[in-house]
Amino acid sequence: MKKLVKISAATVILCSTLFSTTVGPTTQAEASSTYKNCTAFNKKYPYGVRKSTSTKNRVKKRSGGTVYERSYAKVSASIYKKATRFNSDLDRDKDGIACER
């Protein structure tokens, strides 16, 4: 029984070292793409970042209607994905544009 416990403990240790995963940003490039809020994000990208060129800004009017407007945000799917992966609040209205102005 003791031998089985030692083997299973050794297996767990070996697997954890071989298949280790880290929590949080692993590289400096990934760490620089995480933003706490839109104020910090807009310092680097003043108009925000959108997924594609066809993405339009969804604006809700006071009358209750929704209008889609042209956006001046930078187009980069990779920046958008990295930023919203760690902080989904950067795109609260879920229109594909992070921190639009």
C-alpha positions in Angstrom: 0.0 0.0 0.0 2.8 2.4 0.9 4.5 1.7 -2.5 1.3 2.6 -4.3 1.0 5.9 -2.5 4.6 6.7 -3.3 4.1 5.9 -7.0 0.9 7.9 -7.2 2.6 10.9 -5.5 5.5 10.7 -7.8 3.2 10.6 -10.8 1.3 13.7 -9.6 4.5 15.6 -9.2 5.9 14.5 -12.6 2.6 15.4 -14.3 2.4 18.8 -12.6 5.9 19.7 -13.7 5.4 18.5 -17.3 2.0 20.0 -17.8 2.4 23.1 -15.6 0.2 26.0 -16.4 0.8 29.5 -15.1 -2.0 31.8 -14.0 -2.0 35.3 -15.4 0.1 36.9 -18.2 3.2 34.8 -19.0 5.1 37.1 -21.3 5.9 40.8 -21.2 3.9 41.4 -24.4 0.9 39.7 -22.8 1.3 41.6 -19.6 1.4 44.9 -21.4 -1.9 44.2 -23.2 -3.9 43.8 -19.9 -5.6 47.0 -18.8 -7.4 47.7 -15.6 -10.0 50.0 -17.1 -10.9 52.1 -20.2 -9.0 55.1 -19.0 -5.7 53.1 -19.0 -6.7 51.5 -22.4 -7.5 54.9 -24.0 -4.1 56.3 -23.1 -2.6 53.9 -25.7 -5.6 53.6 -28.1 -7.5 56.9 -27.9 -10.5 55.8 -29.9 -10.5 52.1 -28.8 -9.8 48.9 -30.7 -12.3 47.0 -32.9 -12.3 43.5 -34.2 -12.6 44.1 -37.9 -13.2 46.9 -40.4 -16.9 46.0 -40.7 -17.5 46.4 -37.0 -19.7 49.5 -36.3 -20.3 51.3 -33.0 -23.7 50.5 -31.5 -25.2 53.6 -29.9 -28.4 53.6 -27.8 -30.4 56.7 -28.1 -32.5 58.3 -25.4 -35.6 57.4 -27.4 -34.8 53.7 -26.9 -33.6 53.1 -30.4 -30.3 51.7 -31.5 -28.1 53.4 -34.2 -24.9 52.1 -35.7 -22.2 54.7 -36.4 -18.8 54.7 -38.0 -16.0 54.1 -35.6 -12.5 55.6 -35.7 -11.1 52.9 -33.5 -7.9 51.0 -34.5 -8.6 47.7 -36.2 -6.8 44.7 -34.6 -8.5 41.5 -33.7 -5.5 40.2 -31.7 -5.3 43.3 -29.5 -9.1 43.2 -28.9 -9.0 39.5 -27.9 -6.0 39.9 -25.6 -7.5 43.0 -23.9 -11.0 41.5 -23.4 -9.7 38.1 -22.3 -8.4 39.5 -19.1 -11.1 42.3 -18.6 -14.4 41.8 -20.3 -15.6 45.2 -19.0 -13.6 46.9 -21.7 -16.4 46.1 -24.1 -19.6 46.5 -22.0 -22.0 46.8 -24.9 -20.6 43.8 -26.7 -20.4 45.5 -30.1 -16.9 44.4 -30.9 -15.2 47.7 -30.0 -13.2 47.9 -26.7 -13.4 51.3 -25.0 -14.9 53.2 -27.9 -15.2 57.0 -27.7 
